[in-house]
């Protein structure tokens, strides 16, 4: 019994080390790949599952792709890239809800705000902040409505990117870095270092590397995401964590 207890304690330490390692620069995912992957680092175990098929939507209004899901003690954060045709869309309206498909309970609407982080050509980089809620079995649904410059709305996309598969243990939180087939030219680096800095780039066919523009971010705060400069990013992450 004592041996089993010691083994479990050692396993918890290993899991904790691996989850702490991701923000400081060790990632289980190969960065900037177009093959579908979901990389997860949760402490101490994952109670959440990202649903890869529910991270992309497209239509006449444009294309929307989730690139990162962050879970903090206060929020779910859905980091996205949106491509608008000829920049006709001025904003996105997003409503987020929680539901339990296995139980006839009402849908719970969650407080939501949309933060635009930057613009790269016809691509908008942003994050959806959602009030945190914990209930085993729940599915988090995003209803995304593009709004034109004249105020007209397009069709609403509904995505179910996040599911809580079990009751959360204490201190659960972490990052799900998504690399899926939606908008593969929009590449969001996995967060590195304790400050959880990352960046977004758009790789356009025929565009010289020197002409690329980026959005640099810092997201270690449990509530806010901050846009930073390239110099600030490099001062934290170092050139080894930047690929033009």
Backbone bond lengths (Angstrom), bond angles and torsions (degrees), N, CA, C in turn:
res aa  C-N    CA-C-N  psi(-1)  N-CA   C-N-CA  omega(-1)  CA-C   N-CA-C  phi
1 X - - - 1.462 - - 1.521 110.82 -
2 X 1.344 116.40 -43.23 1.460 119.29 179.52 1.523 110.59 -62.90
3 X 1.359 116.27 -38.51 1.458 120.33 179.34 1.522 110.89 -64.12
4 X 1.344 116.48 -41.05 1.455 120.47 178.83 1.521 111.21 -64.53
5 X 1.320 116.81 -41.82 1.462 120.40 178.31 1.521 110.81 -62.42
6 X 1.334 116.49 -42.99 1.463 119.89 178.46 1.516 111.30 -62.87
7 X 1.341 117.00 -41.22 1.460 120.75 179.33 1.517 111.20 -62.34
8 X 1.326 117.06 -42.71 1.468 120.20 179.04 1.520 111.18 -64.52
9 X 1.323 116.85 -39.38 1.466 120.20 178.26 1.526 110.71 -63.17
10 X 1.340 115.86 -41.57 1.459 119.14 179.00 1.523 110.70 -65.65
11 X 1.345 117.66 -38.12 1.458 120.96 178.61 1.522 110.86 -63.18
12 X 1.326 116.74 -41.48 1.465 119.42 178.49 1.517 110.91 -62.40
13 X 1.335 116.91 -38.17 1.458 120.00 178.72 1.521 111.30 -65.46
14 X 1.334 116.17 -39.55 1.468 119.41 179.05 1.522 110.45 -64.42
15 X 1.337 116.69 -45.10 1.462 120.44 178.97 1.522 110.69 -61.38
16 X 1.316 116.56 -43.70 1.454 120.52 179.21 1.526 110.93 -61.21
17 X 1.344 116.91 -42.20 1.460 120.71 179.78 1.520 110.89 -62.23
18 X 1.341 116.78 -43.91 1.455 120.16 -178.23 1.515 111.12 -65.14
19 X 1.313 117.49 -38.27 1.452 120.29 -179.37 1.514 111.82 -72.82
20 X 1.307 116.90 -33.32 1.461 119.30 176.27 1.525 109.83 -72.95
21 X 1.329 116.72 -30.12 1.458 120.35 -176.23 1.508 112.66 -67.05
22 X 1.343 118.85 -33.10 1.448 119.36 -177.31 1.514 112.90 -58.91
23 X 1.343 121.30 -50.67 1.447 119.44 -179.83 1.519 113.72 -64.99
24 X 1.327 119.73 -19.77 1.453 118.56 -178.26 1.511 112.10 -100.81
25 X 1.343 116.56 16.33 1.437 118.07 167.14 1.508 116.07 119.81
26 X 1.333 120.91 -4.73 1.450 121.81 178.02 1.518 108.15 -101.61
27 X 1.324 117.50 118.07 1.445 121.14 -178.06 1.511 110.04 -122.50
28 X 1.329 116.14 138.59 1.456 120.36 177.47 1.520 111.31 -79.33
29 X 1.333 117.94 -8.56 1.451 121.78 -177.71 1.517 110.86 -102.58
30 X 1.318 115.65 144.78 1.460 119.81 170.85 1.518 107.98 -76.48
31 X 1.342 119.06 122.70 1.458 120.39 -175.84 1.519 111.80 -68.72
32 X 1.341 115.97 149.00 1.452 123.76 171.99 1.515 112.32 58.36
33 X 1.308 116.63 53.31 1.456 121.05 173.38 1.512 108.59 -113.95
34 X 1.328 117.25 148.97 1.461 120.50 179.27 1.517 112.34 -95.70
35 X 1.338 117.41 -0.46 1.455 119.41 176.33 1.520 109.37 -80.39
36 X 1.346 117.92 140.71 1.468 119.55 -176.08 1.520 112.11 -62.17
37 X 1.320 117.07 129.10 1.450 122.18 172.56 1.518 109.42 -148.23
38 X 1.306 115.51 157.31 1.456 121.60 169.42 1.517 106.26 -133.93
39 X 1.321 116.42 119.32 1.456 120.93 178.85 1.518 108.15 -109.12
40 X 1.304 116.30 130.82 1.454 120.78 -172.95 1.524 110.05 -125.42
41 X 1.317 116.36 135.66 1.452 120.79 170.01 1.519 108.14 -133.08
42 X 1.317 117.22 109.98 1.450 122.23 -178.02 1.529 109.12 -126.91
43 X 1.325 117.29 154.10 1.465 120.72 179.82 1.528 108.82 -127.07
44 X 1.331 119.35 128.05 1.460 125.55 -3.77 1.519 113.54 -87.87
45 X 1.349 118.68 -23.19 1.459 121.22 174.16 1.520 107.47 -139.09
46 X 1.320 116.27 161.55 1.454 120.03 -177.53 1.523 111.05 -83.86
47 X 1.332 116.43 124.51 1.457 121.70 171.77 1.517 110.36 -100.32
48 X 1.330 116.51 1.31 1.456 121.66 -172.25 1.517 111.28 -121.94
49 X 1.322 115.70 150.02 1.460 121.95 177.84 1.517 108.94 -131.44
50 X 1.342 116.13 125.37 1.458 120.35 173.09 1.521 108.68 -83.88
51 X 1.332 116.59 135.32 1.451 122.24 -178.39 1.533 108.30 -101.54
52 X 1.338 116.00 101.12 1.459 122.22 -169.66 1.522 112.58 -58.36
53 X 1.320 117.64 -35.66 1.457 120.48 -178.22 1.525 112.71 -71.87
54 X 1.330 116.55 -8.37 1.461 121.64 -177.28 1.534 111.79 -111.82
55 X 1.321 117.01 35.69 1.471 120.37 -177.24 1.521 112.81 -118.98
56 X 1.341 118.22 6.76 1.466 120.13 -175.31 1.520 109.99 -146.74
57 X 1.353 115.23 140.07 1.460 121.24 175.44 1.520 108.09 -145.43
58 X 1.328 116.46 147.22 1.458 120.35 -178.84 1.518 109.94 -150.78
59 X 1.330 115.39 155.00 1.454 121.96 178.62 1.507 109.45 -175.78
60 X 1.336 116.07 -162.96 1.459 120.52 -178.92 1.523 112.30 -63.31
61 X 1.341 116.74 -24.63 1.471 120.31 -178.29 1.520 112.74 -79.73
62 X 1.340 117.17 -14.34 1.464 119.89 -177.94 1.509 111.17 138.39
63 X 1.326 115.65 -158.29 1.466 121.71 -179.15 1.520 108.94 -137.47
64 X 1.328 115.38 137.50 1.466 122.57 -176.20 1.518 108.12 -125.65
65 X 1.343 117.18 129.27 1.465 121.24 -179.65 1.517 110.24 -136.23
66 X 1.329 116.44 128.14 1.455 121.08 171.51 1.521 108.80 -78.89
67 X 1.328 117.41 136.20 1.454 121.84 -178.48 1.524 112.53 -116.59
68 X 1.327 117.61 -20.80 1.459 120.88 -176.25 1.516 108.09 -155.09
69 X 1.326 117.41 140.51 1.462 121.96 169.90 1.519 107.27 -121.36
70 X 1.321 116.10 122.65 1.463 121.38 178.10 1.528 108.71 -113.07
71 X 1.322 116.22 136.99 1.462 121.40 177.76 1.520 107.63 -120.65
72 X 1.318 115.86 113.63 1.459 121.67 178.49 1.524 108.18 -111.23
73 X 1.332 118.76 172.19 1.472 119.26 178.59 1.521 113.54 -59.28
74 X 1.348 118.02 -24.92 1.454 121.12 -177.33 1.529 114.13 -104.65
75 X 1.340 117.75 -25.04 1.454 119.56 -167.22 1.525 113.54 -140.67
76 X 1.341 114.44 156.12 1.457 122.00 152.60 1.529 105.04 -95.04
77 X 1.333 116.17 138.48 1.469 119.49 175.59 1.524 108.12 -127.22
78 X 1.322 115.26 122.51 1.449 121.60 179.70 1.532 108.46 -108.57
79 X 1.324 116.22 107.19 1.455 121.78 -179.06 1.525 108.96 -87.72
80 X 1.322 116.62 130.01 1.459 119.88 -171.52 1.521 111.99 -135.65
81 X 1.340 114.14 163.24 1.461 122.65 167.76 1.525 106.56 -126.82
82 X 1.342 115.96 131.97 1.459 121.84 179.95 1.514 109.49 -122.69
83 X 1.330 116.94 128.82 1.467 122.21 177.61 1.513 108.98 -107.05
84 X 1.335 115.21 121.95 1.452 121.15 -178.12 1.530 109.81 -105.45
85 X 1.332 119.05 133.05 1.461 120.03 177.21 1.520 111.02 -67.58
86 X 1.332 115.44 117.43 1.468 121.69 179.51 1.532 112.08 55.17
87 X 1.336 116.99 26.88 1.464 123.16 178.56 1.534 112.48 55.01
88 X 1.335 116.35 37.73 1.459 120.57 179.55 1.529 112.37 -75.50
89 X 1.332 116.57 -22.96 1.466 120.82 -177.58 1.525 109.29 -92.15
90 X 1.316 116.27 127.11 1.464 120.00 -177.83 1.518 112.75 -94.12
91 X 1.334 117.77 -24.57 1.459 119.61 -178.05 1.520 109.99 -161.85
92 X 1.327 114.82 170.07 1.459 121.88 174.56 1.521 108.92 -120.38
93 X 1.326 116.03 132.05 1.457 120.65 170.49 1.525 107.04 -97.51
94 X 1.332 116.13 128.57 1.465 119.48 -176.98 1.523 109.27 -129.49
95 X 1.317 115.83 127.78 1.466 122.65 172.44 1.526 107.23 -117.04
96 X 1.325 116.10 135.18 1.465 120.97 -176.38 1.526 108.71 -123.04
97 X 1.319 114.82 136.97 1.466 119.58 -177.78 1.524 110.58 -137.22
98 X 1.330 114.67 161.35 1.465 122.72 175.95 1.520 107.90 -119.18
99 X 1.339 115.62 136.18 1.459 119.46 178.71 1.519 109.84 -142.67
100 X 1.318 115.13 157.74 1.456 122.61 176.60 1.528 107.77 -116.11
101 X 1.331 118.40 97.62 1.462 120.54 -176.45 1.521 113.77 -59.06
102 X 1.336 117.29 -27.96 1.463 120.22 -176.09 1.528 113.04 -85.32
103 X 1.333 117.20 -2.99 1.461 119.53 -178.04 1.535 109.32 -133.77
104 X 1.305 117.64 142.33 1.470 121.07 -179.92 1.525 112.09 -79.31
105 X 1.319 116.27 58.36 1.461 120.31 -179.19 1.519 109.14 -105.78
106 X 1.318 117.98 154.44 1.462 120.37 179.92 1.529 111.52 -64.20
107 X 1.319 114.28 154.42 1.458 120.41 173.91 1.526 108.79 -73.27
108 X 1.321 116.25 136.23 1.462 121.47 179.23 1.520 109.29 -102.41
109 X 1.335 116.79 120.54 1.457 121.07 177.02 1.531 109.04 -80.59
110 X 1.322 116.58 135.83 1.459 122.21 -177.87 1.534 109.94 -109.29
111 X 1.333 116.13 138.23 1.460 120.92 179.04 1.522 109.66 -58.86
112 X 1.335 115.84 129.92 1.459 121.19 -171.19 1.523 111.03 -138.30
113 X 1.325 116.07 138.50 1.462 121.30 170.18 1.523 108.60 -134.41
114 X 1.332 115.83 148.91 1.459 122.38 179.04 1.518 108.44 -110.92
115 X 1.320 116.62 126.20 1.463 122.28 -179.87 1.527 109.26 -115.46
116 X 1.338 116.34 119.26 1.464 120.48 174.57 1.517 108.85 -81.63
117 X 1.328 116.04 128.66 1.467 121.12 -175.59 1.524 113.09 -102.28
118 X 1.318 116.75 -25.95 1.454 118.74 -179.39 1.508 112.14 175.82
119 X 1.329 115.45 168.56 1.453 122.55 -179.37 1.520 108.91 -128.71
120 X 1.325 116.93 128.97 1.463 122.23 174.50 1.519 106.27 -125.11
121 X 1.329 116.73 97.72 1.459 120.10 -175.97 1.507 110.70 60.66
122 X 1.323 116.98 -125.57 1.465 121.42 -179.93 1.529 112.45 -88.43
123 X 1.325 116.93 8.22 1.463 122.05 -178.31 1.530 110.09 -103.92
124 X 1.315 115.82 130.10 1.460 121.91 175.42 1.527 108.78 -106.55
125 X 1.317 115.66 130.32 1.465 122.40 177.53 1.529 107.64 -103.77
126 X 1.314 117.59 131.45 1.454 119.37 -178.05 1.511 112.81 -156.76
127 X 1.331 115.33 178.27 1.461 121.81 178.39 1.522 108.58 -139.41
128 X 1.323 115.75 138.93 1.459 122.35 176.06 1.526 107.67 -102.53
129 X 1.329 116.08 115.97 1.469 121.69 178.46 1.527 108.54 -91.66
130 X 1.321 117.15 127.87 1.466 121.67 -176.83 1.525 108.98 -131.36
131 X 1.329 116.29 133.87 1.469 120.66 177.82 1.521 110.35 -59.55
132 X 1.308 116.56 134.72 1.469 123.74 -175.42 1.516 110.67 -71.84
133 X 1.315 115.83 138.18 1.458 121.67 175.12 1.517 108.45 -143.11
134 X 1.328 117.44 137.43 1.457 121.22 -178.96 1.521 109.64 -121.05
135 X 1.346 115.50 121.69 1.465 121.60 174.44 1.533 107.06 -160.49
136 X 1.302 115.89 118.62 1.458 120.44 -177.21 1.518 110.84 -56.23
137 X 1.330 116.13 132.66 1.457 122.13 179.13 1.510 115.08 92.94
138 X 1.331 118.35 -10.80 1.456 119.70 -176.13 1.526 111.84 -70.40
139 X 1.315 115.34 150.93 1.461 123.00 172.41 1.518 108.08 -117.14
140 X 1.326 116.28 131.70 1.460 122.06 178.16 1.526 108.26 -93.76
141 X 1.337 115.58 121.85 1.468 121.86 -176.57 1.521 110.31 -112.78
142 X 1.325 116.58 133.56 1.453 123.15 175.83 1.524 108.75 -106.77
143 X 1.319 116.95 125.34 1.463 122.59 172.80 1.528 106.89 -107.23
144 X 1.335 117.04 111.55 1.459 122.53 -170.39 1.523 108.98 -113.77
145 X 1.340 116.53 121.03 1.456 121.37 -178.00 1.529 110.06 -120.57
146 X 1.330 119.05 113.47 1.467 120.54 175.09 1.527 111.05 -69.43
147 X 1.328 115.82 142.53 1.464 122.14 179.76 1.525 107.98 -122.58
148 X 1.338 117.12 127.71 1.464 121.13 -178.86 1.526 110.63 -78.92
149 X 1.325 115.09 171.72 1.457 119.83 179.90 1.519 112.27 -64.28
150 X 1.320 117.33 -24.67 1.465 121.02 178.48 1.526 112.63 -86.17
151 X 1.334 116.40 -4.02 1.455 120.29 179.50 1.517 114.70 97.44
152 X 1.326 116.93 -4.12 1.464 119.56 178.19 1.522 110.01 -73.89
153 X 1.324 116.21 149.60 1.463 120.53 -179.43 1.528 110.29 -109.71
154 X 1.307 114.75 146.59 1.451 120.87 176.22 1.510 110.94 -95.91
155 X 1.330 117.44 -175.61 1.466 120.66 177.60 1.526 111.18 -60.00
156 X 1.323 116.33 146.11 1.464 121.93 179.84 1.522 109.86 -88.61
157 X 1.330 115.34 129.73 1.468 121.32 174.23 1.523 108.70 -92.96
158 X 1.307 116.37 139.78 1.463 120.90 177.68 1.523 109.13 -120.79
159 X 1.301 115.69 121.51 1.453 122.31 179.94 1.524 109.13 -123.17
160 X 1.330 116.08 145.72 1.470 122.14 176.93 1.532 108.25 -121.06
161 X 1.329 117.66 73.47 1.467 120.19 -170.22 1.518 115.78 -80.53
162 X 1.340 118.29 -14.23 1.464 119.10 -171.17 1.525 110.57 -136.68
163 X 1.329 115.07 132.33 1.459 121.22 177.93 1.516 109.73 -130.57
164 X 1.328 115.89 136.79 1.459 120.60 176.00 1.525 107.63 -92.85
165 X 1.315 116.39 113.23 1.465 120.55 -172.23 1.519 113.46 -88.83
166 X 1.321 117.82 -17.71 1.463 120.20 179.34 1.526 108.98 -157.78
167 X 1.320 115.67 170.98 1.457 120.09 178.13 1.522 109.24 -64.48
168 X 1.320 116.33 140.59 1.455 120.08 -178.50 1.522 111.72 -75.62
169 X 1.326 117.14 136.02 1.465 119.67 168.23 1.525 109.36 -77.36
170 X 1.316 118.25 170.67 1.460 120.44 177.91 1.525 111.42 -60.84
171 X 1.328 115.83 148.67 1.465 124.66 172.60 1.523 113.54 64.75
172 X 1.327 117.66 23.86 1.458 118.76 178.80 1.522 110.26 -71.99
173 X 1.308 115.19 137.69 1.456 121.68 175.53 1.503 107.72 -177.51
174 X 1.311 117.68 172.12 1.448 118.23 177.07 1.509 112.71 152.90
175 X 1.325 115.38 -163.27 1.449 122.75 -172.11 1.521 109.58 -130.87
176 X 1.319 116.09 136.16 1.456 121.71 169.70 1.521 106.87 -114.41
177 X 1.310 115.73 109.47 1.455 120.28 179.77 1.507 108.23 -92.44
178 X 1.342 117.12 119.46 1.450 122.30 -173.74 1.526 109.85 -103.16
179 X 1.311 116.80 129.97 1.454 121.37 171.99 1.516 105.96 -127.34
180 X 1.332 116.17 91.51 1.454 121.47 -174.89 1.520 109.83 -116.80
181 X 1.326 116.55 -178.50 1.456 120.44 -172.60 1.521 113.25 -79.53
182 X 1.322 119.31 -9.54 1.454 121.49 -179.56 1.515 112.57 -73.86
183 X 1.339 117.06 125.69 1.466 122.56 -179.08 1.538 111.64 47.12
184 X 1.319 118.61 60.48 1.472 120.10 -176.80 1.522 113.60 -64.40
185 X 1.331 117.40 -20.48 1.466 119.19 178.33 1.528 111.97 -72.44
186 X 1.340 116.45 -18.82 1.467 121.64 175.98 1.516 107.91 -91.39
187 X 1.310 116.96 109.31 1.459 121.46 -172.01 1.526 110.26 -115.53
188 X 1.347 114.66 122.62 1.470 122.85 -177.39 1.524 107.12 -110.11
189 X 1.302 116.83 118.41 1.458 119.71 -177.14 1.527 110.22 -70.97
190 X 1.335 118.21 147.99 1.464 119.84 174.26 1.528 109.83 -66.31
191 X 1.336 118.61 141.96 1.466 120.67 179.70 1.527 111.67 -60.39
192 X 1.336 115.31 143.29 1.460 120.95 178.89 1.525 109.89 -131.63
193 X 1.319 115.17 161.47 1.454 124.11 178.60 1.526 111.17 67.20
194 X 1.330 115.51 167.77 1.466 120.44 -177.98 1.521 111.50 -63.29
195 X 1.334 116.99 -26.22 1.470 121.20 -179.67 1.524 112.30 -79.59
196 X 1.332 117.30 -5.55 1.460 122.62 179.82 1.530 111.34 52.69
197 X 1.315 115.64 56.10 1.457 120.56 177.50 1.528 109.10 -88.88
198 X 1.317 115.61 147.23 1.459 121.68 -179.99 1.525 108.04 -151.64
199 X 1.326 115.28 176.86 1.456 119.07 176.76 1.519 110.07 -152.36
200 X 1.337 114.37 159.88 1.455 122.26 -179.59 1.518 108.47 -122.15
201 X 1.327 115.74 138.18 1.456 120.33 174.85 1.525 108.81 -137.20
202 X 1.325 115.84 155.59 1.453 122.28 176.74 1.522 107.67 -116.49
203 X 1.315 117.07 122.57 1.458 121.45 179.62 1.522 107.77 -99.72
204 X 1.340 116.51 106.99 1.453 122.13 -178.90 1.520 109.78 -100.66
205 X 1.326 118.35 138.24 1.473 120.77 -179.82 1.527 111.42 -57.85
206 X 1.304 115.78 129.77 1.456 121.06 176.61 1.515 115.55 82.52
207 X 1.334 117.46 -7.89 1.466 119.02 -179.26 1.525 109.87 -80.59
208 X 1.337 118.44 128.28 1.471 119.78 177.16 1.526 111.01 -61.22
209 X 1.313 115.92 145.01 1.462 120.74 179.81 1.527 110.79 -57.15
210 X 1.331 116.35 -37.13 1.470 120.27 -177.86 1.525 112.56 -63.95
211 X 1.347 117.50 -20.24 1.466 120.68 -177.66 1.533 112.53 -93.79
212 X 1.304 118.43 -0.36 1.456 120.42 -179.49 1.526 111.18 -69.92
213 X 1.326 115.20 146.08 1.459 120.88 172.74 1.522 108.74 -116.41
214 X 1.326 116.01 161.42 1.458 121.68 -171.37 1.528 109.86 -138.44
215 X 1.314 115.09 160.22 1.459 122.22 167.64 1.525 106.56 -120.06
216 X 1.338 116.30 122.35 1.465 121.60 -178.62 1.529 108.93 -106.29
217 X 1.343 115.74 139.77 1.460 120.18 -170.98 1.526 111.61 -136.86
218 X 1.328 113.98 154.80 1.464 121.59 171.27 1.525 107.58 -130.54
219 X 1.353 116.97 129.75 1.472 119.09 -171.83 1.527 113.91 -136.39
220 X 1.346 117.33 27.81 1.459 118.44 179.87 1.525 112.63 -76.69
221 X 1.323 118.26 -17.69 1.457 120.42 175.56 1.524 109.06 -70.10
222 X 1.344 118.94 136.23 1.473 120.64 -175.88 1.518 114.12 -70.78
223 X 1.343 117.86 -9.57 1.457 120.55 -176.64 1.527 112.56 -118.07
224 X 1.310 118.03 -41.01 1.463 119.75 -172.30 1.528 111.91 -115.96
225 X 1.329 114.00 154.63 1.460 123.05 172.17 1.525 106.89 -115.60
226 X 1.327 116.89 132.66 1.451 121.67 -173.69 1.521 110.77 -116.26
227 X 1.330 116.24 133.96 1.457 121.09 173.22 1.527 108.08 -81.51
228 X 1.333 116.53 129.90 1.459 121.70 -179.69 1.525 109.06 -122.52
229 X 1.318 116.12 172.64 1.456 121.11 179.25 1.530 110.23 -87.63
230 X 1.320 115.15 166.90 1.462 119.40 175.75 1.519 110.57 -61.68
231 X 1.342 116.89 -40.71 1.464 120.70 179.90 1.520 110.96 -61.71
232 X 1.331 117.12 -40.84 1.461 120.54 178.06 1.524 110.89 -65.40
233 X 1.330 116.42 -40.68 1.463 119.93 178.34 1.523 110.41 -61.15
234 X 1.321 116.71 -49.60 1.464 120.46 -177.03 1.523 111.70 -64.87
235 X 1.345 116.88 -33.20 1.459 119.85 178.63 1.526 111.53 -65.10
236 X 1.330 116.36 -29.09 1.468 120.58 179.93 1.522 111.05 -90.48
237 X 1.323 116.31 -50.22 1.462 121.51 -170.62 1.523 113.68 -90.84
238 X 1.325 117.57 -25.64 1.459 120.22 -176.25 1.531 111.52 81.69
239 X 1.317 115.66 157.69 1.464 120.53 -176.24 1.528 112.25 -65.40
240 X 1.344 116.95 -22.85 1.477 119.65 -178.90 1.518 111.26 -65.05
241 X 1.335 118.08 -20.64 1.455 122.39 -179.79 1.523 112.64 -104.01
242 X 1.335 116.22 22.82 1.469 120.26 177.23 1.520 108.86 -131.22
243 X 1.323 115.68 123.30 1.459 122.24 177.24 1.518 108.49 -118.48
244 X 1.321 120.03 109.42 1.479 121.78 -178.10 1.529 111.59 -59.39
